[in-house]
Amino acid sequence: MMNCSEIRDGIKIYYDIFSEEERLKIIKQFSPFLIEKYDPCNETGHPLAFRTNQTVYNLVKLCQEDPDNYFNPFDRLREVLNINGELFWAWMNYNTIDTDRYWHQHVYDSCVLMLDNPESIGTSFKIDDEIIETVCPTNSLITVPRLCVHAPPKKITKPRYVLALDFRLDAFIDEEDKYKNEIQSFFDKALAMNFEKY
């Protein structure tokens, strides 16, 4: 059984996800797609205050289109989370020591795999005006429930690689709940043109 700890409000951390060989293979195969990216920072209001290195190409699609040349980690992650919902987007972030904290939220259920996190500083959350700091060692996976306000670590002294994933809204809910499925449809239509990946 997978070792797991529950923080609160659907936030869970799973440990020892991949073998060492697999973990390094994921970093090696996806890191060439990293580009420098700027986003507005809602803490300072500066339009170019948040800088990161991030893949833009959908890594799920990459593995589907070229299975002979890319190791596919996503089936394993779905198995760990016990999810049947659609995984539709994945991207890698390379956070350096000068990455600013950027509070944001996703309209989708998400998770973050700590591919290389030497200081074990995990995702930060804001829940009911409380800031929750998590401990996520390398090769751990943390869930980020939809609309949960979160951010990369406030301060790191060593660079880290993470792999982030978005699942359709029905990933963690009852598929027969038609009201929630209607919400999914609304979000998809309203945000299809301008939803920014983080």
Salt bridges, closest charged atoms under 4 A:
ASP9 OD2 - ARG8 NE 3.07
GLU20 OE2 - ARG23 NH2 2.70
GLU36 OE2 - ARG51 NE 3.81
ASP39 OD2 - LYS37 NZ 2.68
GLU65 OE2 - LYS61 NZ 3.84
GLU79 OE2 - ARG76 NH1 3.16
GLU86 OE1 - ARG168 NE 3.22
ASP98 OD2 - ARG51 NH2 2.06
ASP109 OD2 - ARG146 NH1 3.02
ASP128 OD2 - ARG8 NH2 3.51
GLU130 OE1 - ARG8 NH1 3.12
GLU133 OE2 - ARG101 NH2 3.52
ASP166 OD1 - HIS106 ND1 3.12
ASP166 OD2 - LYS197 NZ 3.19
ASP177 OD2 - LYS180 NZ 3.95
ASP188 OD1 - ARG168 NH1 3.30
GLU196 OE2 - LYS37 NZ 2.86
